Amino acid sequence: MNFFLLGDVWNGMLGVLMAFLSLFLIMLILIQRGKGGGLTGALGGPGGQSAFGSKAGDTFTLVTVVVASIWGFTCAFAMWRLSLIHI
């Protein structure tokens, strides 16, 4: 009996991976410091200071780009994989 709605175990694992990457990407974007101080400044914290040092913006930007790229490739792979299922 198939417990997954649209596929097998691999498609279920892809869905879990995409959900994790999506939540992680949302959190990465929210903790970044923008012109307004990021989420820390919006919640009343010291927006001008960074707990990760002065190069934190560069690091978070690079990590965000890498995670967003992995998320995009995972989405494309999942769509390709789902297209192989003949319902």
Sequence and secondary structure as in RCSB ss.txt:
>XXXX:A:sequence
MNFFLLGDVWNGMLGVLMAFLSLFLIMLILIQRGKGGGLTGALGGPGGQSAFGSKAGDTFTLVTVVVASIWGFTC
AFAMWRLSLIHI
>XXXX:A:secstr
   SSSS HHHHHHHHHHHHHHHHHHHHHHHS  TT HHHHHTTS TT  TT TTHHHHHHHHHHHHHHHHHHHH
HHHHHHHHT   
